[in-house]
Amino acid sequence: MARGHQKIQSQKKNAEKKAKIAKAQGHDQKSAAKKALVHTCSVCKCQMPDPKTYKQHFQNKHPKNALPQELVDVEA
């Protein structure tokens, strides 16, 4: 097992290696989350991941407005 100075050097090298891999992959949680939010409410512009959630949102937050045509046949 490495000790002292050798251990610190190994940790730095490993951290740099992981940083290079992460940068090369370009995986970002924020961008992945934004891609998942595909449905946008026509009234308040709130974004939702699927039509079921969108319909529930619309029925709860905008009960006086008419349901959009794309949500009529969606089961909630």
All heavy atoms as a GROMACS GRO file, in nm:
protein
  595
    1MET      N    1   0.084  -0.117   0.000
    1MET     CA    2   0.000   0.000   0.000
    1MET      C    3   0.089   0.124   0.000
    1MET      O    4   0.188   0.131   0.072
    1MET     CB    5  -0.092   0.000   0.122
    1MET     CG    6  -0.173   0.126   0.129
    1MET     SD    7  -0.312   0.123   0.239
    1MET     CE    8  -0.434   0.038   0.152
    2ALA      N    9   0.053   0.221  -0.081
    2ALA     CA   10   0.131   0.344  -0.093
    2ALA      C   11   0.107   0.434   0.028
    2ALA      O   12  -0.004   0.441   0.080
    2ALA     CB   13   0.093   0.417  -0.220
    3ARG      N   14   0.215   0.502   0.069
    3ARG     CA   15   0.203   0.591   0.184
    3ARG      C   16   0.266   0.725   0.153
    3ARG      O   17   0.351   0.737   0.065
    3ARG     CB   18   0.274   0.531   0.305
    3ARG     CG   19   0.211   0.405   0.353
    3ARG     CD   20   0.277   0.360   0.480
    3ARG     NE   21   0.217   0.234   0.522
    3ARG     CZ   22   0.276   0.143   0.595
    3ARG    NH1   23   0.400   0.162   0.637
    3ARG    NH2   24   0.214   0.034   0.629
    4GLY      N   25   0.225   0.824   0.228
    4GLY     CA   26   0.288   0.954   0.223
    4GLY      C   27   0.282   1.022   0.087
    4GLY      O   28   0.176   1.033   0.026
    5HIS      N   29   0.398   1.065   0.041
    5HIS     CA   30   0.408   1.143  -0.083
    5HIS      C   31   0.359   1.064  -0.204
    5HIS      O   32   0.292   1.119  -0.293
    5HIS     CB   33   0.554   1.187  -0.102
    5HIS     CG   34   0.574   1.280  -0.218
    5HIS    ND1   35   0.519   1.406  -0.221
    5HIS    CD2   36   0.641   1.264  -0.334
    5HIS    CE1   37   0.552   1.465  -0.335
    5HIS    NE2   38   0.626   1.380  -0.406
    6GLN      N   39   0.391   0.936  -0.208
    6GLN     CA   40   0.349   0.851  -0.321
    6GLN      C   41   0.196   0.842  -0.328
    6GLN      O   42   0.138   0.845  -0.436
    6GLN     CB   43   0.410   0.713  -0.304
    6GLN     CG   44   0.383   0.620  -0.421
    6GLN     CD   45   0.441   0.480  -0.398
    6GLN    OE1   46   0.494   0.451  -0.292
    6GLN    NE2   47   0.430   0.397  -0.499
    7LYS      N   48   0.132   0.834  -0.212
    7LYS     CA   49  -0.014   0.827  -0.206
    7LYS      C   50  -0.076   0.956  -0.260
    7LYS      O   51  -0.173   0.952  -0.338
    7LYS     CB   52  -0.058   0.804  -0.062
    7LYS     CG   53  -0.208   0.796  -0.042
    7LYS     CD   54  -0.241   0.773   0.104
    7LYS     CE   55  -0.388   0.774   0.128
    7LYS     NZ   56  -0.421   0.758   0.271
    8ILE      N   57  -0.023   1.069  -0.222
    8ILE     CA   58  -0.076   1.199  -0.267
    8ILE      C   59  -0.059   1.212  -0.418
    8ILE      O   60  -0.151   1.255  -0.488
    8ILE     CB   61  -0.006   1.314  -0.192
    8ILE    CG1   62  -0.045   1.310  -0.043
    8ILE    CG2   63  -0.044   1.449  -0.252
    8ILE    CD1   64   0.037   1.402   0.045
    9GLN      N   65   0.058   1.171  -0.470
    9GLN     CA   66   0.080   1.177  -0.614
    9GLN      C   67  -0.018   1.088  -0.689
    9GLN      O   68  -0.072   1.125  -0.793
    9GLN     CB   69   0.224   1.134  -0.648
    9GLN     CG   70   0.327   1.236  -0.613
    9GLN     CD   71   0.468   1.186  -0.643
    9GLN    OE1   72   0.495   1.066  -0.635
    9GLN    NE2   73   0.556   1.279  -0.676
   10SER      N   74  -0.042   0.970  -0.635
   10SER     CA   75  -0.136   0.877  -0.698
   10SER      C   76  -0.278   0.934  -0.699
   10SER      O   77  -0.350   0.920  -0.798
   10SER     CB   78  -0.133   0.744  -0.623
   10SER     OG   79  -0.224   0.654  -0.679
   11GLN      N   80  -0.317   0.997  -0.590
   11GLN     CA   81  -0.451   1.056  -0.583
   11GLN      C   82  -0.466   1.170  -0.684
   11GLN      O   83  -0.569   1.182  -0.750
   11GLN     CB   84  -0.479   1.108  -0.442
   11GLN     CG   85  -0.503   0.998  -0.342
   11GLN     CD   86  -0.516   1.050  -0.200
   11GLN    OE1   87  -0.478   1.163  -0.168
   11GLN    NE2   88  -0.569   0.965  -0.111
   12LYS      N   89  -0.363   1.255  -0.697
   12LYS     CA   90  -0.368   1.364  -0.795
   12LYS      C   91  -0.377   1.310  -0.937
   12LYS      O   92  -0.455   1.361  -1.018
   12LYS     CB   93  -0.243   1.453  -0.781
   12LYS     CG   94  -0.245   1.545  -0.662
   12LYS     CD   95  -0.121   1.632  -0.660
   12LYS     CE   96  -0.118   1.723  -0.539
   12LYS     NZ   97   0.005   1.804  -0.535
   13LYS      N   98  -0.296   1.209  -0.965
   13LYS     CA   99  -0.296   1.149  -1.099
   13LYS      C  100  -0.433   1.089  -1.132
   13LYS      O  101  -0.486   1.106  -1.242
   13LYS     CB  102  -0.188   1.041  -1.106
   13LYS     CG  103  -0.170   0.978  -1.242
   13LYS     CD  104  -0.060   0.876  -1.240
   13LYS     CE  105  -0.049   0.804  -1.372
   13LYS     NZ  106   0.052   0.697  -1.369
   14ASN      N  107  -0.491   1.021  -1.035
   14ASN     CA  108  -0.622   0.960  -1.054
   14ASN      C  109  -0.729   1.067  -1.073
   14ASN      O  110  -0.820   1.052  -1.157
   14ASN     CB  111  -0.656   0.870  -0.936
   14ASN     CG  112  -0.776   0.783  -0.963
   14ASN    OD1  113  -0.807   0.753  -1.078
   14ASN    ND2  114  -0.844   0.742  -0.858
   15ALA      N  115  -0.723   1.176  -0.998
   15ALA     CA  116  -0.820   1.285  -1.011
   15ALA      C  117  -0.811   1.349  -1.149
   15ALA      O  118  -0.914   1.379  -1.212
   15ALA     CB  119  -0.798   1.389  -0.902
   16GLU      N  120  -0.688   1.370  -1.198
   16GLU     CA  121  -0.670   1.427  -1.333
   16GLU      C  122  -0.725   1.333  -1.439
   16GLU      O  123  -0.788   1.376  -1.536
   16GLU     CB  124  -0.522   1.455  -1.358
   16GLU     CG  125  -0.467   1.571  -1.278
   16GLU     CD  126  -0.316   1.585  -1.292
   16GLU    OE1  127  -0.254   1.507  -1.370
   16GLU    OE2  128  -0.260   1.674  -1.225
   17LYS      N  129  -0.701   1.204  -1.422
   17LYS     CA  130  -0.749   1.104  -1.517
   17LYS      C  131  -0.902   1.104  -1.523
   17LYS      O  132  -0.962   1.102  -1.630
   17LYS     CB  133  -0.697   0.966  -1.475
   17LYS     CG  134  -0.731   0.853  -1.569
   17LYS     CD  135  -0.672   0.723  -1.518
   17LYS     CE  136  -0.718   0.606  -1.600
   17LYS     NZ  137  -0.669   0.478  -1.546
   18LYS      N  138  -0.966   1.108  -1.406
   18LYS     CA  139  -1.112   1.110  -1.401
   18LYS      C  140  -1.169   1.238  -1.462
   18LYS      O  141  -1.272   1.237  -1.527
   18LYS     CB  142  -1.161   1.095  -1.257
   18LYS     CG  143  -1.150   0.953  -1.205
   18LYS     CD  144  -1.215   0.939  -1.069
   18LYS     CE  145  -1.210   0.795  -1.024
   18LYS     NZ  146  -1.283   0.772  -0.901
   19ALA      N  147  -1.100   1.350  -1.439
   19ALA     CA  148  -1.145   1.477  -1.496
   19ALA      C  149  -1.138   1.473  -1.648
   19ALA      O  150  -1.228   1.523  -1.717
   19ALA     CB  151  -1.061   1.591  -1.441
   20LYS      N  152  -1.032   1.416  -1.704
   20LYS     CA  153  -1.019   1.403  -1.849
   20LYS      C  154  -1.131   1.317  -1.906
   20LYS      O  155  -1.190   1.350  -2.009
   20LYS     CB  156  -0.884   1.342  -1.886
   20LYS     CG  157  -0.769   1.438  -1.886
   20LYS     CD  158  -0.643   1.371  -1.935
   20LYS     CE  159  -0.525   1.464  -1.933
   20LYS     NZ  160  -0.402   1.399  -1.979
   21ILE      N  161  -1.160   1.207  -1.839
   21ILE     CA  162  -1.267   1.117  -1.886
   21ILE      C  163  -1.402   1.187  -1.882
   21ILE      O  164  -1.481   1.179  -1.975
   21ILE     CB  165  -1.268   0.987  -1.803
   21ILE    CG1  166  -1.142   0.905  -1.831
   21ILE    CG2  167  -1.392   0.905  -1.832
   21ILE    CD1  168  -1.125   0.785  -1.739
   22ALA      N  169  -1.429   1.257  -1.773
   22ALA     CA  170  -1.557   1.328  -1.759
   22ALA      C  171  -1.571   1.437  -1.864
   22ALA      O  172  -1.679   1.457  -1.921
   22ALA     CB  173  -1.570   1.387  -1.620
   23LYS      N  174  -1.461   1.507  -1.893
   23LYS     CA  175  -1.465   1.613  -1.993
   23LYS      C  176  -1.485   1.555  -2.132
   23LYS      O  177  -1.558   1.610  -2.214
   23LYS     CB  178  -1.336   1.694  -1.987
   23LYS     CG  179  -1.337   1.817  -2.073
   23LYS     CD  180  -1.211   1.899  -2.055
   23LYS     CE  181  -1.218   2.025  -2.139
   23LYS     NZ  182  -1.097   2.104  -2.126
   24ALA      N  183  -1.422   1.442  -2.159
   24ALA     CA  184  -1.434   1.378  -2.290
   24ALA      C  185  -1.575   1.326  -2.314
   24ALA      O  186  -1.628   1.334  -2.424
   24ALA     CB  187  -1.334   1.265  -2.302
   25GLN      N  188  -1.636   1.273  -2.209
   25GLN     CA  189  -1.772   1.221  -2.222
   25GLN      C  190  -1.872   1.332  -2.245
   25GLN      O  191  -1.966   1.318  -2.322
   25GLN     CB  192  -1.813   1.145  -2.095
   25GLN     CG  193  -1.773   1.001  -2.095
   25GLN     CD  194  -1.827   0.930  -1.972
   25GLN    OE1  195  -1.855   0.993  -1.869
   25GLN    NE2  196  -1.840   0.801  -1.981
   26GLY      N  197  -1.854   1.442  -2.176
   26GLY     CA  198  -1.945   1.555  -2.191
   26GLY      C  199  -2.081   1.529  -2.128
   26GLY      O  200  -2.179   1.592  -2.162
   27HIS      N  201  -2.090   1.435  -2.036
   27HIS     CA  202  -2.216   1.405  -1.970
   27HIS      C  203  -2.245   1.510  -1.864
   27HIS      O  204  -2.167   1.530  -1.772
   27HIS     CB  205  -2.212   1.267  -1.906
   27HIS     CG  206  -2.340   1.229  -1.839
   27HIS    ND1  207  -2.457   1.216  -1.908
   27HIS    CD2  208  -2.370   1.205  -1.710
   27HIS    CE1  209  -2.554   1.184  -1.823
   27HIS    NE2  210  -2.502   1.177  -1.703
   28ASP      N  211  -2.356   1.577  -1.880
   28ASP     CA  212  -2.394   1.684  -1.789
   28ASP      C  213  -2.535   1.658  -1.741
   28ASP      O  214  -2.626   1.638  -1.821
   28ASP     CB  215  -2.386   1.818  -1.863
   28ASP     CG  216  -2.413   1.935  -1.773
   28ASP    OD1  217  -2.404   1.919  -1.649
   28ASP    OD2  218  -2.444   2.043  -1.826
   29GLN      N  219  -2.557   1.654  -1.612
   29GLN     CA  220  -2.689   1.625  -1.557
   29GLN      C  221  -2.791   1.731  -1.594
   29GLN      O  222  -2.907   1.701  -1.619
   29GLN     CB  223  -2.682   1.611  -1.405
   29GLN     CG  224  -2.615   1.484  -1.359
   29GLN     CD  225  -2.615   1.470  -1.209
   29GLN    OE1  226  -2.634   1.567  -1.136
   29GLN    NE2  227  -2.592   1.351  -1.162
   30LYS      N  228  -2.748   1.857  -1.598
   30LYS     CA  229  -2.841   1.964  -1.632
   30LYS      C  230  -2.894   1.950  -1.773
   30LYS      O  231  -3.014   1.963  -1.798
   30LYS     CB  232  -2.770   2.099  -1.618
   30LYS     CG  233  -2.820   2.184  -1.507
   30LYS     CD  234  -2.755   2.320  -1.510
   30LYS     CE  235  -2.803   2.400  -1.394
   30LYS     NZ  236  -2.739   2.530  -1.388
   31SER      N  237  -2.807   1.924  -1.868
   31SER     CA  238  -2.850   1.911  -2.007
   31SER      C  239  -2.935   1.787  -2.026
   31SER      O  240  -3.032   1.787  -2.103
   31SER     CB  241  -2.731   1.910  -2.102
   31SER     OG  242  -2.647   1.800  -2.074
   32ALA      N  243  -2.904   1.680  -1.955
   32ALA     CA  244  -2.984   1.558  -1.965
   32ALA      C  245  -3.124   1.581  -1.909
   32ALA      O  246  -3.223   1.533  -1.965
   32ALA     CB  247  -2.916   1.444  -1.889
   33ALA      N  248  -3.133   1.656  -1.801
   33ALA     CA  249  -3.264   1.686  -1.743
   33ALA      C  250  -3.347   1.775  -1.836
   33ALA      O  251  -3.468   1.756  -1.849
   33ALA     CB  252  -3.246   1.755  -1.608
   34LYS      N  253  -3.281   1.871  -1.902
   34LYS     CA  254  -3.353   1.958  -1.994
   34LYS      C  255  -3.407   1.881  -2.114
   34LYS      O  256  -3.516   1.909  -2.163
   34LYS     CB  257  -3.262   2.070  -2.043
   34LYS     CG  258  -3.250   2.185  -1.949
   34LYS     CD  259  -3.172   2.299  -2.010
   34LYS     CE  260  -3.166   2.418  -1.917
   34LYS     NZ  261  -3.094   2.530  -1.977
   35LYS      N  262  -3.331   1.783  -2.161
   35LYS     CA  263  -3.375   1.702  -2.274
   35LYS      C  264  -3.498   1.620  -2.238
   35LYS      O  265  -3.581   1.591  -2.324
   35LYS     CB  266  -3.262   1.610  -2.320
   35LYS     CG  267  -3.152   1.681  -2.393
   35LYS     CD  268  -3.045   1.584  -2.436
   35LYS     CE  269  -2.927   1.657  -2.496
   35LYS     NZ  270  -2.817   1.565  -2.528
   36ALA      N  271  -3.509   1.581  -2.112
   36ALA     CA  272  -3.622   1.498  -2.068
   36ALA      C  273  -3.751   1.578  -2.058
   36ALA      O  274  -3.860   1.522  -2.065
   36ALA     CB  275  -3.590   1.434  -1.934
   37LEU      N  276  -3.743   1.709  -2.042
   37LEU     CA  277  -3.862   1.793  -2.028
   37LEU      C  278  -3.910   1.834  -2.167
   37LEU      O  279  -3.873   1.938  -2.219
   37LEU     CB  280  -3.832   1.916  -1.942
   37LEU     CG  281  -3.787   1.886  -1.800
   37LEU    CD1  282  -3.744   2.014  -1.731
   37LEU    CD2  283  -3.895   1.817  -1.721
   38VAL      N  284  -3.995   1.753  -2.227
   38VAL     CA  285  -4.035   1.776  -2.365
   38VAL      C  286  -4.171   1.841  -2.381
   38VAL      O  287  -4.198   1.903  -2.484
   38VAL     CB  288  -4.031   1.644  -2.446
   38VAL    CG1  289  -3.889   1.597  -2.462
   38VAL    CG2  290  -4.114   1.537  -2.379
   39HIS      N  291  -4.258   1.831  -2.282
   39HIS     CA  292  -4.392   1.889  -2.292
   39HIS      C  293  -4.396   2.022  -2.218
   39HIS      O  294  -4.356   2.030  -2.103
   39HIS     CB  295  -4.497   1.794  -2.234
   39HIS     CG  296  -4.503   1.663  -2.306
   39HIS    ND1  297  -4.568   1.647  -2.425
   39HIS    CD2  298  -4.448   1.543  -2.278
   39HIS    CE1  299  -4.556   1.523  -2.466
   39HIS    NE2  300  -4.482   1.458  -2.379
   40THR      N  301  -4.446   2.125  -2.284
   40THR     CA  302  -4.454   2.259  -2.226
   40THR      C  303  -4.599   2.302  -2.214
   40THR      O  304  -4.674   2.294  -2.312
   40THR     CB  305  -4.376   2.360  -2.311
   40THR    OG1  306  -4.244   2.311  -2.329
   40THR    CG2  307  -4.371   2.495  -2.244
   41CYS      N  308  -4.638   2.348  -2.097
   41CYS     CA  309  -4.774   2.394  -2.073
   41CYS      C  310  -4.802   2.518  -2.157
   41CYS      O  311  -4.721   2.612  -2.161
   41CYS     CB  312  -4.792   2.425  -1.925
   41CYS     SG  313  -4.956   2.487  -1.883
   42SER      N  314  -4.915   2.518  -2.224
   42SER     CA  315  -4.950   2.629  -2.312
   42SER      C  316  -4.992   2.754  -2.235
   42SER      O  317  -4.990   2.864  -2.290
   42SER     CB  318  -5.062   2.587  -2.407
   42SER     OG  319  -5.174   2.542  -2.333
   43VAL      N  320  -5.025   2.741  -2.108
   43VAL     CA  321  -5.069   2.855  -2.028
   43VAL      C  322  -4.953   2.918  -1.951
   43VAL      O  323  -4.926   3.038  -1.963
   43VAL     CB  324  -5.182   2.813  -1.930
   43VAL    CG1  325  -5.224   2.929  -1.843
   43VAL    CG2  326  -5.300   2.758  -2.006
   44CYS      N  327  -4.882   2.836  -1.872
   44CYS     CA  328  -4.777   2.891  -1.784
   44CYS      C  329  -4.635   2.860  -1.830
   44CYS      O  330  -4.540   2.898  -1.764
   44CYS     CB  331  -4.798   2.842  -1.642
   44CYS     SG  332  -4.777   2.664  -1.622
   45LYS      N  333  -4.621   2.789  -1.942
   45LYS     CA  334  -4.492   2.754  -2.000
   45LYS      C  335  -4.406   2.664  -1.909
   45LYS      O  336  -4.286   2.656  -1.925
   45LYS     CB  337  -4.410   2.878  -2.038
   45LYS     CG  338  -4.482   2.972  -2.132
   45LYS     CD  339  -4.517   2.906  -2.263
   45LYS     CE  340  -4.586   3.005  -2.354
   45LYS     NZ  341  -4.667   2.943  -2.455
   46CYS      N  342  -4.468   2.596  -1.816
   46CYS     CA  343  -4.399   2.502  -1.728
   46CYS      C  344  -4.368   2.376  -1.809
   46CYS      O  345  -4.448   2.335  -1.893
   46CYS     CB  346  -4.488   2.468  -1.610
   46CYS     SG  347  -4.415   2.358  -1.491
   47GLN      N  348  -4.253   2.313  -1.785
   47GLN     CA  349  -4.213   2.197  -1.863
   47GLN      C  350  -4.233   2.068  -1.784
   47GLN      O  351  -4.206   2.064  -1.665
   47GLN     CB  352  -4.067   2.209  -1.906
   47GLN     CG  353  -4.044   2.324  -2.000
   47GLN     CD  354  -3.899   2.337  -2.037
   47GLN    OE1  355  -3.811   2.312  -1.956
   47GLN    NE2  356  -3.874   2.376  -2.161
   48MET      N  357  -4.281   1.964  -1.854
   48MET     CA  358  -4.306   1.835  -1.792
   48MET      C  359  -4.246   1.723  -1.877
   48MET      O  360  -4.232   1.738  -1.998
   48MET     CB  361  -4.457   1.811  -1.777
   48MET     CG  362  -4.512   1.872  -1.654
   48MET     SD  363  -4.635   2.002  -1.661
   48MET     CE  364  -4.626   2.094  -1.801
   49PRO      N  365  -4.214   1.609  -1.813
   49PRO     CA  366  -4.148   1.502  -1.886
   49PRO      C  367  -4.240   1.415  -1.973
   49PRO      O  368  -4.196   1.361  -2.074
   49PRO     CB  369  -4.085   1.417  -1.777
   49PRO     CG  370  -4.167   1.443  -1.656
   49PRO     CD  371  -4.216   1.584  -1.670
   50ASP      N  372  -4.367   1.402  -1.936
   50ASP     CA  373  -4.455   1.314  -2.014
   50ASP      C  374  -4.597   1.369  -2.019
   50ASP      O  375  -4.634   1.456  -1.942
   50ASP     CB  376  -4.454   1.172  -1.956
   50ASP     CG  377  -4.489   1.169  -1.808
   50ASP    OD1  378  -4.590   1.230  -1.770
   50ASP    OD2  379  -4.416   1.105  -1.732
   51PRO      N  380  -4.679   1.318  -2.112
   51PRO     CA  381  -4.815   1.371  -2.128
   51PRO      C  382  -4.906   1.346  -2.007
   51PRO      O  383  -4.994   1.426  -1.978
   51PRO     CB  384  -4.870   1.299  -2.251
   51PRO     CG  385  -4.770   1.199  -2.291
   51PRO     CD  386  -4.645   1.221  -2.214
   52LYS      N  387  -4.884   1.236  -1.935
   52LYS     CA  388  -4.966   1.207  -1.817
   52LYS      C  389  -4.946   1.316  -1.711
   52LYS      O  390  -5.043   1.369  -1.655
   52LYS     CB  391  -4.928   1.070  -1.761
   52LYS     CG  392  -5.010   1.028  -1.643
   52LYS     CD  393  -4.969   0.890  -1.596
   52LYS     CE  394  -5.046   0.849  -1.473
   52LYS     NZ  395  -5.005   0.719  -1.423
   53THR      N  396  -4.823   1.352  -1.685
   53THR     CA  397  -4.793   1.458  -1.589
   53THR      C  398  -4.847   1.591  -1.638
   53THR      O  399  -4.898   1.671  -1.559
   53THR     CB  400  -4.640   1.468  -1.568
   53THR    OG1  401  -4.589   1.339  -1.538
   53THR    CG2  402  -4.606   1.563  -1.457
   54TYR      N  403  -4.835   1.615  -1.766
   54TYR     CA  404  -4.885   1.738  -1.826
   54TYR      C  405  -5.036   1.750  -1.806
   54TYR      O  406  -5.087   1.855  -1.767
   54TYR     CB  407  -4.848   1.741  -1.974
   54TYR     CG  408  -4.890   1.864  -2.051
   54TYR    CD1  409  -4.922   1.984  -1.989
   54TYR    CD2  410  -4.895   1.861  -2.190
   54TYR    CE1  411  -4.959   2.095  -2.062
   54TYR    CE2  412  -4.931   1.973  -2.263
   54TYR     CZ  413  -4.963   2.089  -2.199
   54TYR     OH  414  -5.000   2.200  -2.272
   55LYS      N  415  -5.108   1.641  -1.828
   55LYS     CA  416  -5.254   1.644  -1.812
   55LYS      C  417  -5.290   1.669  -1.664
   55LYS      O  418  -5.379   1.750  -1.635
   55LYS     CB  419  -5.317   1.514  -1.860
   55LYS     CG  420  -5.468   1.516  -1.854
   55LYS     CD  421  -5.530   1.397  -1.921
   55LYS     CE  422  -5.681   1.408  -1.922
   55LYS     NZ  423  -5.742   1.298  -1.998
   56GLN      N  424  -5.222   1.602  -1.572
   56GLN     CA  425  -5.248   1.623  -1.430
   56GLN      C  426  -5.219   1.767  -1.390
   56GLN      O  427  -5.296   1.829  -1.316
   56GLN     CB  428  -5.162   1.528  -1.345
   56GLN     CG  429  -5.205   1.384  -1.354
   56GLN     CD  430  -5.111   1.291  -1.282
   56GLN    OE1  431  -4.999   1.328  -1.246
   56GLN    NE2  432  -5.155   1.168  -1.260
   57HIS      N  433  -5.110   1.821  -1.440
   57HIS     CA  434  -5.075   1.961  -1.414
   57HIS      C  435  -5.185   2.053  -1.465
   57HIS      O  436  -5.229   2.143  -1.394
   57HIS     CB  437  -4.942   1.995  -1.482
   57HIS     CG  438  -4.920   2.142  -1.501
   57HIS    ND1  439  -4.870   2.222  -1.401
   57HIS    CD2  440  -4.941   2.222  -1.607
   57HIS    CE1  441  -4.863   2.346  -1.446
   57HIS    NE2  442  -4.906   2.349  -1.571
   58PHE      N  443  -5.228   2.029  -1.588
   58PHE     CA  444  -5.328   2.117  -1.649
   58PHE      C  445  -5.459   2.112  -1.573
   58PHE      O  446  -5.523   2.215  -1.550
   58PHE     CB  447  -5.349   2.078  -1.796
   58PHE     CG  448  -5.392   2.194  -1.880
   58PHE    CD1  449  -5.298   2.273  -1.944
   58PHE    CD2  450  -5.526   2.226  -1.895
   58PHE    CE1  451  -5.336   2.381  -2.022
   58PHE    CE2  452  -5.565   2.334  -1.972
   58PHE     CZ  453  -5.470   2.412  -2.035
   59GLN      N  454  -5.502   1.993  -1.532
   59GLN     CA  455  -5.628   1.980  -1.459
   59GLN      C  456  -5.620   2.046  -1.321
   59GLN      O  457  -5.719   2.102  -1.273
   59GLN     CB  458  -5.664   1.832  -1.444
   59GLN     CG  459  -5.707   1.770  -1.574
   59GLN     CD  460  -5.724   1.620  -1.563
   59GLN    OE1  461  -5.667   1.556  -1.474
   59GLN    NE2  462  -5.800   1.563  -1.655
   60ASN      N  463  -5.503   2.039  -1.256
   60ASN     CA  464  -5.490   2.096  -1.122
   60ASN      C  465  -5.461   2.246  -1.121
   60ASN      O  466  -5.516   2.319  -1.038
   60ASN     CB  467  -5.379   2.024  -1.044
   60ASN     CG  468  -5.417   1.882  -1.012
   60ASN    OD1  469  -5.532   1.852  -0.986
   60ASN    ND2  470  -5.320   1.792  -1.017
   61LYS      N  471  -5.377   2.291  -1.211
   61LYS     CA  472  -5.334   2.431  -1.210
   61LYS      C  473  -5.421   2.524  -1.295
   61LYS      O  474  -5.427   2.643  -1.270
   61LYS     CB  475  -5.189   2.442  -1.258
   61LYS     CG  476  -5.091   2.365  -1.174
   61LYS     CD  477  -5.075   2.427  -1.037
   61LYS     CE  478  -4.973   2.350  -0.955
   61LYS     NZ  479  -4.957   2.403  -0.821
   62HIS      N  480  -5.484   2.469  -1.397
   62HIS     CA  481  -5.565   2.551  -1.488
   62HIS      C  482  -5.703   2.488  -1.509
   62HIS      O  483  -5.740   2.454  -1.621
   62HIS     CB  484  -5.494   2.565  -1.623
   62HIS     CG  485  -5.347   2.595  -1.611
   62HIS    ND1  486  -5.299   2.713  -1.560
   62HIS    CD2  487  -5.238   2.521  -1.643
   62HIS    CE1  488  -5.166   2.710  -1.562
   62HIS    NE2  489  -5.127   2.594  -1.612
   63PRO      N  490  -5.781   2.472  -1.403
   63PRO     CA  491  -5.910   2.403  -1.417
   63PRO      C  492  -6.014   2.479  -1.501
   63PRO      O  493  -6.102   2.418  -1.562
   63PRO     CB  494  -5.959   2.388  -1.273
   63PRO     CG  495  -5.890   2.496  -1.197
   63PRO     CD  496  -5.758   2.516  -1.266
   64LYS      N  497  -6.002   2.611  -1.509
   64LYS     CA  498  -6.100   2.689  -1.584
   64LYS      C  499  -6.072   2.689  -1.734
   64LYS      O  500  -6.162   2.712  -1.814
   64LYS     CB  501  -6.102   2.834  -1.534
   64LYS     CG  502  -6.155   2.846  -1.392
   64LYS     CD  503  -6.158   2.989  -1.347
   64LYS     CE  504  -6.209   2.997  -1.203
   64LYS     NZ  505  -6.209   3.135  -1.153
   65ASN      N  506  -5.948   2.661  -1.772
   65ASN     CA  507  -5.913   2.659  -1.914
   65ASN      C  508  -5.952   2.526  -1.977
   65ASN      O  509  -5.956   2.423  -1.911
   65ASN     CB  510  -5.762   2.679  -1.931
   65ASN     CG  511  -5.716   2.813  -1.881
   65ASN    OD1  512  -5.772   2.866  -1.786
   65ASN    ND2  513  -5.615   2.867  -1.941
   66ALA      N  514  -5.979   2.531  -2.106
   66ALA     CA  515  -6.013   2.409  -2.181
   66ALA      C  516  -5.887   2.324  -2.198
   66ALA      O  517  -5.778   2.376  -2.218
   66ALA     CB  518  -6.070   2.445  -2.316
   67LEU      N  519  -5.906   2.192  -2.192
   67LEU     CA  520  -5.794   2.099  -2.206
   67LEU      C  521  -5.742   2.103  -2.350
   67LEU      O  522  -5.820   2.098  -2.444
   67LEU     CB  523  -5.844   1.959  -2.173
   67LEU     CG  524  -5.742   1.854  -2.133
   67LEU    CD1  525  -5.669   1.896  -2.006
   67LEU    CD2  526  -5.810   1.722  -2.110
   68PRO      N  527  -5.610   2.114  -2.368
   68PRO     CA  528  -5.554   2.116  -2.504
   68PRO      C  529  -5.587   1.986  -2.580
   68PRO      O  530  -5.604   1.881  -2.519
   68PRO     CB  531  -5.404   2.126  -2.482
   68PRO     CG  532  -5.389   2.182  -2.346
   68PRO     CD  533  -5.506   2.134  -2.268
   69GLN      N  534  -5.594   1.995  -2.710
   69GLN     CA  535  -5.633   1.882  -2.793
   69GLN      C  536  -5.540   1.761  -2.775
   69GLN      O  537  -5.587   1.647  -2.776
   69GLN     CB  538  -5.635   1.924  -2.941
   69GLN     CG  539  -5.698   1.823  -3.034
   69GLN     CD  540  -5.844   1.796  -3.000
   69GLN    OE1  541  -5.917   1.885  -2.958
   69GLN    NE2  542  -5.887   1.672  -3.018
   70GLU      N  543  -5.410   1.784  -2.755
   70GLU     CA  544  -5.317   1.671  -2.742
   70GLU      C  545  -5.334   1.595  -2.611
   70GLU      O  546  -5.286   1.484  -2.598
   70GLU     CB  547  -5.172   1.717  -2.757
   70GLU     CG  548  -5.121   1.806  -2.645
   70GLU     CD  549  -5.120   1.952  -2.679
   70GLU    OE1  550  -5.185   1.993  -2.777
   70GLU    OE2  551  -5.056   2.029  -2.606
   71LEU      N  552  -5.408   1.652  -2.515
   71LEU     CA  553  -5.426   1.585  -2.385
   71LEU      C  554  -5.562   1.518  -2.369
   71LEU      O  555  -5.587   1.453  -2.268
   71LEU     CB  556  -5.408   1.686  -2.271
   71LEU     CG  557  -5.271   1.751  -2.260
   71LEU    CD1  558  -5.270   1.849  -2.144
   71LEU    CD2  559  -5.165   1.646  -2.239
   72VAL      N  560  -5.649   1.531  -2.468
   72VAL     CA  561  -5.785   1.479  -2.456
   72VAL      C  562  -5.785   1.326  -2.441
   72VAL      O  563  -5.854   1.270  -2.356
   72VAL     CB  564  -5.871   1.521  -2.576
   72VAL    CG1  565  -6.006   1.453  -2.575
   72VAL    CG2  566  -5.888   1.672  -2.576
   73ASP      N  567  -5.704   1.256  -2.519
   73ASP     CA  568  -5.705   1.110  -2.517
   73ASP      C  569  -5.601   1.048  -2.423
   73ASP      O  570  -5.590   0.927  -2.415
   73ASP     CB  571  -5.684   1.056  -2.658
   73ASP     CG  572  -5.554   1.104  -2.720
   73ASP    OD1  573  -5.497   1.201  -2.669
   73ASP    OD2  574  -5.510   1.043  -2.820
   74VAL      N  575  -5.529   1.129  -2.345
   74VAL     CA  576  -5.428   1.078  -2.252
   74VAL      C  577  -5.495   1.036  -2.122
   74VAL      O  578  -5.577   1.109  -2.067
   74VAL     CB  579  -5.320   1.186  -2.222
   74VAL    CG1  580  -5.222   1.137  -2.118
   74VAL    CG2  581  -5.251   1.225  -2.348
   75GLU      N  582  -5.459   0.915  -2.072
   75GLU     CA  583  -5.514   0.868  -1.945
   75GLU      C  584  -5.429   0.921  -1.830
   75GLU      O  585  -5.308   0.910  -1.832
   75GLU     CB  586  -5.514   0.716  -1.941
   75GLU     CG  587  -5.624   0.655  -2.022
   75GLU     CD  588  -5.634   0.506  -2.001
   75GLU    OE1  589  -5.613   0.460  -1.885
   75GLU    OE2  590  -5.663   0.436  -2.097
   76ALA      N  591  -5.497   0.976  -1.728
   76ALA     CA  592  -5.422   1.030  -1.614
   76ALA      C  593  -5.435   0.939  -1.493
   76ALA      O  594  -5.523   0.864  -1.478
   76ALA     CB  595  -5.472   1.168  -1.579
   0.00000   0.00000   0.00000
